[in-house]
Amino acid sequence: MPNRKNNVYGPKPLEQTEEKYAIIGAGPSGISAAKALKEQGIPFDGFELGVDVGGLWNINNPNSIVYESAHLISSKKQTEFKDFPMPEHWPDYPSHREMYSYFQAYAKEFDLYPHYSFQTKVLKTERKGESWEITVEQNGQSSTHLYKGLIIANGMLAQPSYPKFKGEFSGEIWHSSQYKNAAIFEDKRVLIIGAGNSGCDIAVDAAHRSPKVDVSVRRGYYFVPKYIMGKPSDTLGGKWRLPRPLQQWIGGKLLKWVVGDLQNFGFPAPDHKVYESRPVMNTLILQHIGQGDITIRGDVEKFEGQIVYFKDGQKEEYDMLMLATGYKLDYPFIDKKELNWQGRAPELYLNMFHPEYDNLFVLGMVEAVGLGWEGRAEQARLVANFITGLNQACPEALEFKKKKTGPNPDMTAGYTYLKQDNMPFCVDTSTYRSILEKEAAALPQ
């Protein structure tokens, strides 16, 4: 694997673009698309705002949201690319440093670097006839180029979500997207708002530096330990797929037995069933709650100076707020109408294909527990196969062209997913991947 220091790559000249596809992003979805197009002989240019591949996993990229203590929340065997396994000697849950080096190695192994222009910001994409006009900024200068097609693969975690509260807080206010290490918590009373995976990770970090760490929660969560019986918990269960109601019943009972009743730790009872929202892969926070290092609070009512009033009538004074309140889906370089945006998200076939345009695709706009990088690669292969099929005017591609006008197949396996900002594109992993594999196999390879 490459060494872990940050490599710095710059912009490259953009030439003869009219017959190329443009890929926005060099994270796991972007480099999956690059590899798939390269294997199919489809010419393309890749654009990345940062200085190297890796997307948010490269902590030195300008929009990276990872922090020093960040690790995968799924195990390496469930996350890795099938044709590029992670080293056996790596830990079960690699850190962001190892993930960055993994993506570097992937890009080098499949010779993707020559296709990418780094430190390149996509300012605007606009449809021009059957092509896409893309305006980029390189070295402070903007230029516009015409491309045959567009693949958006820059991820879903670029626009922090800031909830509105009554009153104003006069202490420090941070969003988890800005957080890098626990030094900012030294000797400060901290309230973390939100108890998802990032919120719980940050709370555990803060517990080692802050004299007071409270976590405000609105709803209950399911907590899953990273290990059960000495093995990564997401590797258990085997290949058998139980009926959904039975799977949820067993999953709920197992978590209650392994983790216990989370109401004993101060959390409210979940208002949804297990598997209907991403679980929290962090049981260290429960240990710190039990030790008195962290206290669970209710939902926030209002701010008044440095005092926070909670809806249960309690109040407390803090020096800092950390908003672990998630992200909003945002593609600022393209008009929402071009993405068939409906409500909180674009309405696309399989969360990827525009119903009308045959040369516009979105990769990575999917929330699925256990999808991993291989799920992203399967998305990319389907797109590449479709493009190749259209170029060859093969009957299978023309049939898929009709199919992508909608409606979508059922991708939920009957789960009623929690209504949150990321839930409009939440799918059941096994169902979704089986659809991707079937559709890709029917198109030219």
JOFENCOR-V165119 format. One record per residue. N is the residue number from 1. D_FIRST is the distance of its C-alpha to the first C-alpha in Angstrom with 1 decimal. Layout:
BEGIN
n d_first
N D_FIRST
N D_FIRST
END
This chain:
BEGIN
n d_first
1 0.0
2 3.8
3 6.5
4 8.7
5 11.7
6 13.4
7 13.5
8 17.0
9 18.1
10 21.7
11 24.3
12 25.0
13 28.4
14 29.5
15 31.6
16 33.6
17 32.4
18 35.4
19 33.9
20 30.5
21 29.2
22 27.8
23 24.9
24 25.0
25 21.8
26 18.0
27 17.3
28 16.6
29 20.1
30 19.9
31 16.8
32 18.3
33 21.4
34 19.9
35 18.3
36 21.7
37 23.8
38 21.9
39 22.4
40 26.0
41 26.6
42 27.6
43 27.3
44 25.9
45 24.9
46 22.6
47 23.6
48 21.6
49 23.4
50 20.4
51 18.4
52 15.2
53 14.1
54 14.0
55 17.7
56 19.0
57 15.7
58 15.1
59 17.7
60 18.5
61 19.7
62 23.5
63 24.1
64 21.4
65 23.2
66 20.7
67 21.7
68 20.3
69 21.0
70 19.7
71 17.9
72 18.0
73 21.5
74 20.7
75 18.7
76 15.3
77 17.1
78 19.6
79 17.2
80 14.4
81 14.8
82 16.7
83 15.2
84 11.5
85 11.5
86 9.5
87 8.6
88 12.1
89 11.9
90 11.2
91 14.6
92 16.8
93 16.8
94 13.6
95 14.4
96 14.2
97 11.6
98 9.1
99 10.6
100 10.2
101 6.5
102 6.8
103 9.5
104 8.0
105 5.7
106 9.1
107 11.1
108 9.7
109 9.9
110 13.4
111 14.4
112 15.6
113 15.5
114 18.7
115 20.6
116 20.1
117 22.3
118 21.0
119 23.4
120 25.8
121 28.1
122 29.9
123 33.4
124 35.3
125 35.3
126 38.7
127 40.0
128 42.0
129 43.9
130 41.4
131 38.5
132 36.6
133 37.1
134 34.1
135 34.5
136 31.6
137 31.4
138 29.5
139 30.2
140 33.2
141 34.7
142 35.2
143 35.5
144 36.3
145 35.1
146 36.2
147 33.8
148 34.6
149 32.9
150 30.9
151 28.0
152 27.7
153 24.4
154 24.1
155 24.5
156 27.4
157 26.7
158 27.8
159 31.4
160 32.3
161 35.4
162 38.1
163 41.0
164 44.5
165 46.5
166 50.0
167 50.6
168 48.3
169 46.1
170 46.6
171 43.6
172 40.0
173 38.4
174 34.7
175 32.8
176 29.7
177 27.8
178 28.5
179 27.5
180 24.6
181 25.7
182 28.7
183 30.3
184 32.5
185 34.2
186 35.6
187 39.3
188 39.6
189 41.1
190 38.7
191 39.4
192 36.5
193 37.7
194 35.8
195 34.3
196 31.5
197 28.0
198 27.4
199 30.9
200 30.6
201 27.2
202 28.9
203 32.1
204 30.3
205 28.7
206 32.2
207 33.9
208 32.5
209 33.9
210 36.8
211 40.3
212 40.8
213 38.4
214 40.0
215 38.5
216 40.7
217 40.4
218 42.4
219 41.7
220 40.4
221 36.9
222 35.5
223 33.1
224 30.7
225 29.1
226 25.4
227 26.5
228 29.6
229 30.6
230 27.3
231 25.2
232 23.5
233 26.6
234 25.3
235 24.7
236 28.4
237 31.2
238 30.3
239 31.0
240 34.6
241 35.5
242 38.6
243 41.1
244 40.2
245 43.1
246 42.4
247 38.6
248 39.5
249 42.2
250 40.0
251 37.1
252 39.5
253 41.2
254 37.9
255 36.7
256 40.1
257 40.1
258 36.6
259 36.6
260 40.3
261 42.5
262 40.8
263 44.2
264 44.6
265 41.8
266 43.6
267 41.9
268 44.2
269 44.2
270 41.9
271 43.9
272 41.8
273 40.8
274 37.4
275 34.8
276 36.7
277 34.4
278 30.8
279 31.1
280 30.0
281 27.1
282 28.2
283 30.9
284 30.4
285 32.7
286 35.4
287 35.2
288 35.6
289 38.5
290 40.1
291 39.8
292 41.4
293 38.5
294 38.4
295 41.3
296 41.4
297 43.8
298 45.3
299 45.1
300 46.0
301 49.5
302 49.7
303 48.8
304 51.4
305 50.2
306 47.7
307 49.3
308 47.8
309 50.2
310 49.0
311 50.8
312 51.9
313 54.0
314 51.9
315 50.8
316 48.6
317 47.7
318 44.1
319 42.5
320 39.5
321 38.7
322 35.2
323 35.3
324 32.7
325 34.6
326 32.0
327 31.7
328 33.8
329 32.7
330 33.0
331 32.4
332 34.3
333 33.9
334 36.0
335 39.5
336 39.6
337 42.2
338 39.8
339 37.6
340 40.6
341 40.2
342 42.4
343 42.8
344 39.5
345 37.1
346 37.2
347 38.8
348 36.6
349 36.6
350 33.8
351 32.8
352 31.5
353 34.3
354 37.1
355 40.5
356 41.9
357 39.3
358 37.4
359 34.8
360 33.7
361 31.0
362 29.4
363 26.1
364 25.0
365 28.6
366 28.8
367 28.9
368 28.2
369 27.1
370 24.3
371 23.8
372 20.0
373 17.7
374 19.2
375 22.6
376 21.5
377 20.3
378 23.7
379 25.5
380 23.8
381 24.8
382 28.3
383 28.6
384 27.4
385 29.8
386 32.6
387 32.3
388 32.3
389 35.2
390 37.2
391 36.6
392 38.1
393 40.8
394 40.2
395 42.4
396 39.6
397 38.1
398 41.6
399 42.2
400 39.0
401 40.2
402 43.3
403 41.5
404 39.3
405 42.5
406 42.7
407 43.3
408 40.0
409 39.9
410 39.8
411 36.2
412 37.1
413 38.3
414 41.2
415 39.4
416 41.2
417 38.4
418 39.2
419 40.5
420 38.0
421 36.5
422 33.5
423 35.6
424 37.0
425 33.8
426 33.1
427 32.8
428 32.6
429 29.1
430 30.5
431 33.3
432 31.2
433 28.5
434 31.3
435 33.0
436 29.9
437 29.3
438 33.0
439 33.4
440 30.4
441 31.7
442 35.1
443 33.9
444 32.7
445 29.2
END
